[in-house]
Amino acid sequence: MAMLCSTCAHAKREQIDRALVSGQPNRRIATQFGLSEASVRRHWPHIRRAAARAEAIEVAHGSDLLERMEALYDRAIHLLERAERSHNFIAITGGIRETRAIIELLMRANGELIPYAEFVHGRDMLIQIIVKHVYDRTVLAAIQRDIDELRS
């Protein structure tokens, strides 16, 4: 007879799952919720199955996931603007990298992700556009305009 996963049966399973997905160490989660580290580690496959079920439900009922990603994109753009105003080029570079990652996530969510070869070409074009505008005070407006042109 199969044993019930002690993490699945835990009263605070949802909080545990959120902690795992957010990348908190297994040991910290185990200590926080009174579980063994091994139990938390073995729980990962259950999260994946639950995530697959949740994804099916979200697709069927719609989800605010896209809205959350778009809000994250807006936040990244805001932080990138602040970094640009302060001439913090390390922060600008990180902001550009994060914004690119968010754009990729949005494309995946919208089913717009293109084949790898086309992605590499597009990525290289995007990098050229960013480098061209990075020292300009209107960097974000120029990047957004160029991205919009690439999309059309």
ChimeraX attribute file (.defattr): number of C-alpha atoms within 10 A of each C-alpha:
attribute: neighborCount
match mode: 1-to-1
recipient: residues
	/A:1	3
	/A:2	4
	/A:3	5
	/A:4	8
	/A:5	13
	/A:6	15
	/A:7	24
	/A:8	17
	/A:9	9
	/A:10	14
	/A:11	11
	/A:12	11
	/A:13	14
	/A:14	13
	/A:15	13
	/A:16	22
	/A:17	19
	/A:18	12
	/A:19	15
	/A:20	19
	/A:21	12
	/A:22	9
	/A:23	8
	/A:24	12
	/A:25	13
	/A:26	19
	/A:27	14
	/A:28	15
	/A:29	19
	/A:30	18
	/A:31	11
	/A:32	10
	/A:33	16
	/A:34	11
	/A:35	17
	/A:36	15
	/A:37	16
	/A:38	11
	/A:39	15
	/A:40	23
	/A:41	15
	/A:42	13
	/A:43	18
	/A:44	15
	/A:45	10
	/A:46	14
	/A:47	18
	/A:48	12
	/A:49	11
	/A:50	13
	/A:51	12
	/A:52	12
	/A:53	12
	/A:54	13
	/A:55	14
	/A:56	12
	/A:57	12
	/A:58	13
	/A:59	10
	/A:60	9
	/A:61	8
	/A:62	11
	/A:63	12
	/A:64	9
	/A:65	12
	/A:66	14
	/A:67	11
	/A:68	11
	/A:69	16
	/A:70	16
	/A:71	12
	/A:72	15
	/A:73	20
	/A:74	14
	/A:75	13
	/A:76	20
	/A:77	18
	/A:78	14
	/A:79	17
	/A:80	23
	/A:81	20
	/A:82	15
	/A:83	18
	/A:84	23
	/A:85	12
	/A:86	11
	/A:87	13
	/A:88	12
	/A:89	13
	/A:90	11
	/A:91	17
	/A:92	20
	/A:93	16
	/A:94	14
	/A:95	21
	/A:96	20
	/A:97	13
	/A:98	17
	/A:99	20
	/A:100	17
	/A:101	13
	/A:102	18
	/A:103	16
	/A:104	16
	/A:105	18
	/A:106	19
	/A:107	13
	/A:108	12
	/A:109	13
	/A:110	10
	/A:111	9
	/A:112	11
	/A:113	15
	/A:114	13
	/A:115	8
	/A:116	9
	/A:117	9
	/A:118	11
	/A:119	13
	/A:120	12
	/A:121	11
	/A:122	15
	/A:123	13
	/A:124	12
	/A:125	15
	/A:126	17
	/A:127	15
	/A:128	12
	/A:129	16
	/A:130	20
	/A:131	13
	/A:132	13
	/A:133	16
	/A:134	19
	/A:135	12
	/A:136	12
	/A:137	13
	/A:138	13
	/A:139	19
	/A:140	19
	/A:141	13
	/A:142	17
	/A:143	19
	/A:144	13
	/A:145	12
	/A:146	15
	/A:147	16
	/A:148	10
	/A:149	9
	/A:150	11
	/A:151	7
	/A:152	5
